[in-house]
Amino acid sequence: MAQILLEGRIKITTFRPPRGFDPLASNAAEAVRYGFPTPPEEPRHRERYRHVWNQIKDKFHYIEPSFRLNGDRLHGPRRRPSAAGAQASTNWSGGVVFAPAGRSFKWIEGDWVIPNIDAPSTNQWYYCANWIGLDGDGSGDVCQAGVECDVFRCGNTLAHAYYPWWEWFPLAEVQITNFPIEPGDLVSVLLCTSGADATAASVFFANRTTGAATSFAFNAPEGTRLVGNSAEWVVEAPTVDGAPGALADYGEVFFSVCEAFLTDNTTVAGGTGDAISLTVGGTTLSDGALISPTVIQCLYAGTAPSDAL
């Protein structure tokens, strides 16, 4: 276990599980000590835990993460256009669920395949952030973790950047600098807090294609506490250098196992909430669709690269 202090008083705890550690054969205290999610008591969720672990354990390798604060990159709350419908946003697409009155979310999970992105036009950077998170729709904070995908086209040449990150807005994005991911990789992400008023969170991030995994805990920005009112699965156009980033052509992203956990340990399925479409200037760039109770689709609807070149 190590302690890291970043700019903005961001405190991060990393973990070093012993070789051969099996979270399903350990007790809850041991799992937490070595940075693994607590094995759930509810049979269905425990079976999900067992399924993921059994899929990766033979190729499992734990990476103790390193970080960099990207002060120019923000993944903020949902922005609602004043003249659009209730399910529009100028920065988010995907799905959101809201906690029942008097209750709050504490955990959220999701699986998805990292998209292979393209640039709709030349000589410009395009961005696609795909993530899961708590808060941000009706609150001023967002606690979130996911994957950033950036692309730049020069003629027929594409330059890409893919990396995992986390953020507790209003602080900026924190990049995980040593965790390799590529388009086509299946990732599983679990974000955990204690619910409303929480000032700390933890993330478990697994690349199920390669077997790589990492985990860490971090604190909220000074003066910020979790509200726990919403949980979301999102493809986003992030804010870059203070302005909305242009959305990359990401094709489609399917979030599966879309479930959020309330503080009383009941579960809310992401596909039972609201779909969100990303709309800019009256034009839809990304559609969100609720495919099933636990599957949410995001589909690129903007200019295709072949139309712009």
C-alpha positions as CSV (number, residue, x, y, z in Angstrom):
1,M,0.0,0.0,0.0
2,A,1.3,3.4,-1.0
3,Q,0.1,7.0,-0.5
4,I,0.4,9.5,-3.4
5,L,-0.4,13.3,-3.2
6,L,-1.2,15.1,-6.4
7,E,-1.8,18.8,-7.1
8,G,-5.1,20.1,-5.7
9,R,-4.6,18.0,-2.5
10,I,-5.7,14.9,-4.3
11,K,-4.8,11.9,-2.0
12,I,-4.6,8.5,-3.6
13,T,-4.0,5.1,-2.0
14,T,-2.6,2.3,-4.2
15,F,-2.4,-1.4,-3.3
16,R,0.0,-4.3,-3.7
17,P,-1.8,-7.7,-3.5
18,P,0.5,-10.7,-3.0
19,R,1.1,-13.0,-5.9
20,G,-1.6,-15.6,-6.2
21,F,-4.1,-13.7,-4.1
22,D,-7.7,-15.0,-4.6
23,P,-10.3,-12.5,-3.5
24,L,-13.0,-15.2,-3.5
25,A,-11.1,-17.3,-1.1
26,S,-10.4,-14.4,1.3
27,N,-12.6,-12.6,3.8
28,A,-13.9,-9.1,3.2
29,A,-11.1,-7.4,5.2
30,E,-8.4,-9.1,3.2
31,A,-10.0,-8.2,-0.1
32,V,-10.3,-4.5,0.9
33,R,-6.7,-4.5,2.3
34,Y,-5.3,-5.6,-1.1
35,G,-7.5,-3.3,-3.2
36,F,-10.2,-5.8,-4.4
37,P,-14.0,-5.1,-4.1
38,T,-15.6,-6.7,-1.2
39,P,-17.2,-10.0,-2.3
40,P,-21.0,-9.3,-2.2
41,E,-23.3,-11.4,-0.1
42,E,-26.2,-11.3,-2.6
43,P,-25.9,-14.6,-4.6
44,R,-26.5,-13.0,-8.0
45,H,-23.8,-10.4,-7.5
46,R,-21.4,-12.9,-6.0
47,E,-21.8,-15.1,-9.0
48,R,-21.0,-12.1,-11.2
49,Y,-17.8,-11.5,-9.2
50,R,-16.9,-15.2,-9.5
51,H,-17.5,-15.2,-13.3
52,V,-15.3,-12.1,-13.9
53,W,-12.5,-13.5,-11.6
54,N,-12.6,-16.9,-13.2
55,Q,-12.4,-15.4,-16.7
56,I,-9.2,-13.5,-15.9
57,K,-7.4,-15.3,-13.1
58,D,-5.2,-17.4,-15.3
59,K,-3.8,-14.3,-17.1
60,F,-4.3,-11.9,-14.1
61,H,-1.5,-9.5,-13.5
62,Y,-1.9,-6.6,-11.1
63,I,-0.5,-3.2,-12.0
64,E,0.3,-0.7,-9.2
65,P,-1.0,2.5,-10.9
66,S,0.8,5.7,-11.5
67,F,-1.0,9.0,-12.2
68,R,-0.9,12.4,-13.9
69,L,-3.3,15.3,-13.3
70,N,-4.5,16.6,-16.7
71,G,-5.5,20.1,-15.7
72,D,-6.8,20.9,-19.2
73,R,-9.3,18.1,-19.3
74,L,-12.7,18.1,-17.4
75,H,-15.6,15.6,-17.4
76,G,-18.2,17.7,-15.7
77,P,-21.9,17.4,-14.8
78,R,-24.5,17.0,-17.5
79,R,-25.3,20.2,-19.3
80,R,-28.9,20.6,-20.5
81,P,-29.7,22.8,-23.5
82,S,-32.4,25.3,-22.7
83,A,-34.4,24.7,-25.9
84,A,-34.2,21.0,-26.2
85,G,-36.2,18.1,-24.7
86,A,-35.8,16.7,-21.3
87,Q,-33.5,13.9,-22.4
88,A,-31.0,16.0,-24.3
89,S,-27.5,17.1,-23.2
90,T,-24.7,19.1,-24.8
91,N,-22.0,16.9,-23.4
92,W,-23.5,13.5,-22.4
93,S,-25.1,10.6,-24.1
94,G,-26.1,7.3,-22.6
95,G,-28.3,6.4,-19.6
96,V,-29.0,7.7,-16.1
97,V,-31.0,6.4,-13.2
98,F,-32.0,8.4,-10.1
99,A,-32.1,7.2,-6.5
100,P,-35.5,7.0,-4.8
101,A,-36.4,9.8,-2.4
102,G,-34.5,9.5,0.9
103,R,-31.9,7.0,-0.5
104,S,-28.6,7.3,-2.3
105,F,-26.3,5.3,-4.5
106,K,-23.0,4.0,-3.3
107,W,-21.6,1.7,-6.0
108,I,-21.9,1.5,-9.8
109,E,-20.5,-1.1,-12.3
110,G,-20.3,-1.5,-16.0
111,D,-18.6,-3.4,-18.8
112,W,-17.8,-2.2,-22.3
113,V,-15.5,-2.6,-25.3
114,I,-13.2,0.3,-26.0
115,P,-14.2,1.8,-29.4
116,N,-11.8,2.3,-32.3
117,I,-12.4,6.0,-33.0
118,D,-12.0,8.1,-36.2
119,A,-11.8,11.9,-36.9
120,P,-14.6,13.4,-38.8
121,S,-12.3,16.0,-40.4
122,T,-8.6,16.8,-40.8
123,N,-6.2,18.9,-38.7
124,Q,-8.3,18.8,-35.6
125,W,-8.4,16.8,-32.4
126,Y,-11.5,14.8,-31.6
127,Y,-12.5,13.2,-28.3
128,C,-14.6,10.5,-26.9
129,A,-14.8,9.8,-23.1
130,N,-16.7,6.6,-22.1
131,W,-17.3,6.2,-18.3
132,I,-19.5,5.2,-15.4
133,G,-20.2,7.6,-12.6
134,L,-22.2,8.8,-9.6
135,D,-23.8,12.3,-9.3
136,G,-23.6,15.0,-12.0
137,D,-27.3,15.0,-13.1
138,G,-28.8,17.4,-10.6
139,S,-25.7,17.9,-8.5
140,G,-22.6,20.0,-8.9
141,D,-20.1,17.1,-8.5
142,V,-19.4,13.9,-10.5
143,C,-17.4,10.9,-9.2
144,Q,-16.5,8.9,-12.3
145,A,-14.0,6.5,-13.9
146,G,-13.5,5.4,-17.5
147,V,-11.5,5.5,-20.7
148,E,-10.4,8.5,-22.8
149,C,-10.1,8.1,-26.6
150,D,-8.6,10.9,-28.7
151,V,-7.8,11.1,-32.4
152,F,-6.2,13.5,-34.8
153,R,-6.2,13.1,-38.6
154,C,-3.6,14.5,-41.0
155,G,-4.4,13.4,-44.5
156,N,-4.8,9.6,-44.4
157,T,-2.8,9.3,-41.2
158,L,-4.5,9.0,-37.8
159,A,-2.8,9.6,-34.4
160,H,-4.6,8.1,-31.4
161,A,-4.4,8.2,-27.6
162,Y,-6.3,5.8,-25.4
163,Y,-6.0,5.7,-21.6
164,P,-8.0,5.1,-18.4
165,W,-8.8,7.9,-16.0
166,W,-10.8,9.0,-13.0
167,E,-12.1,12.3,-11.8
168,W,-14.1,13.8,-8.9
169,F,-15.4,17.0,-10.4
170,P,-14.8,19.9,-9.8
171,L,-11.2,18.7,-9.9
172,A,-9.8,17.8,-13.3
173,E,-9.1,14.4,-14.9
174,V,-6.5,12.2,-13.4
175,Q,-4.9,9.9,-16.0
176,I,-3.7,6.4,-15.1
177,T,-0.4,6.5,-17.0
178,N,0.9,2.9,-16.9
179,F,-2.2,0.8,-17.6
180,P,-2.2,-0.4,-21.3
181,I,-5.5,-0.5,-23.1
182,E,-6.4,-0.7,-26.8
183,P,-9.5,-0.6,-29.0
184,G,-11.4,-3.8,-28.8
185,D,-10.4,-4.6,-25.2
186,L,-13.2,-5.5,-22.9
187,V,-13.0,-3.5,-19.6
188,S,-14.9,-3.9,-16.4
189,V,-15.1,-1.0,-14.0
190,L,-16.5,-0.8,-10.4
191,L,-16.7,2.5,-8.6
192,C,-17.4,2.3,-4.8
193,T,-18.3,4.9,-2.2
194,S,-20.2,4.8,1.1
195,G,-23.1,6.8,-0.3
196,A,-24.5,10.3,0.4
197,D,-21.9,12.5,2.2
198,A,-19.0,10.3,1.2
199,T,-15.7,12.1,0.8
200,A,-13.7,9.1,-0.5
201,A,-14.1,6.5,-3.3
202,S,-12.3,3.5,-4.7
203,V,-12.1,2.1,-8.3
204,F,-11.4,-1.4,-9.5
205,F,-10.4,-1.5,-13.2
206,A,-9.9,-4.7,-15.1
207,N,-8.9,-5.3,-18.7
208,R,-10.6,-8.6,-19.2
209,T,-8.9,-9.1,-22.6
210,T,-5.4,-8.9,-21.3
211,G,-5.9,-9.9,-17.6
212,A,-4.4,-6.6,-16.4
213,A,-6.1,-5.1,-13.3
214,T,-5.6,-2.1,-11.0
215,S,-7.3,-0.5,-8.1
216,F,-6.9,2.6,-5.9
217,A,-8.8,4.8,-3.5
218,F,-9.0,8.6,-3.6
219,N,-10.5,11.6,-1.8
220,A,-13.1,14.1,-2.9
221,P,-12.1,17.7,-3.7
222,E,-12.0,19.9,-0.7
223,G,-15.5,21.0,0.3
224,T,-17.2,18.3,-1.9
225,R,-19.3,15.4,-0.7
226,L,-21.2,12.8,-2.7
227,V,-24.9,13.5,-3.2
228,G,-25.7,10.0,-4.4
229,N,-28.7,11.1,-6.4
230,S,-27.8,9.7,-9.8
231,A,-25.9,7.0,-11.5
232,E,-24.9,7.0,-15.2
233,W,-23.2,5.2,-18.1
234,V,-22.0,7.8,-20.5
235,V,-20.2,8.6,-23.8
236,E,-19.2,12.2,-23.5
237,A,-17.6,15.1,-25.3
238,P,-15.2,16.3,-22.6
239,T,-14.2,19.9,-21.9
240,V,-10.7,20.6,-23.2
241,D,-8.8,23.8,-22.5
242,G,-12.0,25.4,-21.2
243,A,-14.1,24.7,-24.3
244,P,-16.3,21.7,-25.4
245,G,-14.3,19.1,-27.2
246,A,-15.3,17.9,-30.6
247,L,-16.8,14.4,-30.5
248,A,-14.9,11.7,-32.3
249,D,-16.7,9.2,-34.5
250,Y,-16.7,6.2,-32.0
251,G,-19.2,4.0,-33.9
252,E,-21.1,2.5,-31.0
253,V,-20.5,1.6,-27.4
254,F,-22.6,-1.0,-25.5
255,F,-22.5,-0.7,-21.7
256,S,-23.5,-4.0,-20.2
257,V,-24.0,-5.1,-16.5
258,C,-25.4,-1.6,-16.0
259,E,-26.2,-1.7,-12.3
260,A,-26.1,0.8,-9.4
261,F,-26.2,-0.1,-5.8
262,L,-28.2,1.8,-3.1
263,T,-26.9,2.1,0.5
264,D,-29.5,-0.5,1.5
265,N,-27.8,-2.9,-0.9
266,T,-30.7,-3.0,-3.3
267,T,-29.9,-2.7,-7.0
268,V,-31.2,-0.3,-9.7
269,A,-30.7,-1.4,-13.3
270,G,-29.4,1.3,-15.6
271,G,-31.7,0.5,-18.4
272,T,-34.8,1.3,-16.3
273,G,-33.9,5.0,-16.2
274,D,-33.7,7.7,-18.8
275,A,-31.8,7.7,-22.2
276,I,-29.8,10.8,-23.0
277,S,-28.8,12.1,-26.4
278,L,-25.9,14.5,-27.0
279,T,-27.2,17.5,-29.0
280,V,-25.3,20.6,-30.1
281,G,-27.0,23.5,-31.9
282,G,-30.1,21.4,-32.6
283,T,-28.0,18.6,-34.2
284,T,-27.8,15.2,-32.5
285,L,-24.2,13.9,-32.4
286,S,-24.7,10.8,-30.2
287,D,-27.8,8.8,-29.4
288,G,-28.4,7.0,-26.1
289,A,-30.8,4.0,-26.1
290,L,-32.0,1.7,-23.3
291,I,-31.6,-1.8,-24.9
292,S,-32.5,-3.9,-21.9
293,P,-32.6,-3.4,-18.1
294,T,-28.8,-3.9,-17.9
295,V,-27.7,-2.8,-21.4
296,I,-27.3,0.8,-22.6
297,Q,-26.2,1.7,-26.2
298,C,-24.5,4.8,-27.3
299,L,-24.5,5.3,-31.1
300,Y,-22.5,8.0,-33.0
301,A,-24.8,10.2,-35.1
302,G,-22.5,13.0,-36.3
303,T,-20.6,13.6,-39.5
304,A,-18.9,10.5,-40.8
305,P,-15.2,10.9,-41.8
306,S,-16.0,9.8,-45.4
307,D,-18.5,12.7,-45.7
308,A,-16.1,15.3,-44.5
309,L,-12.9,14.4,-46.4
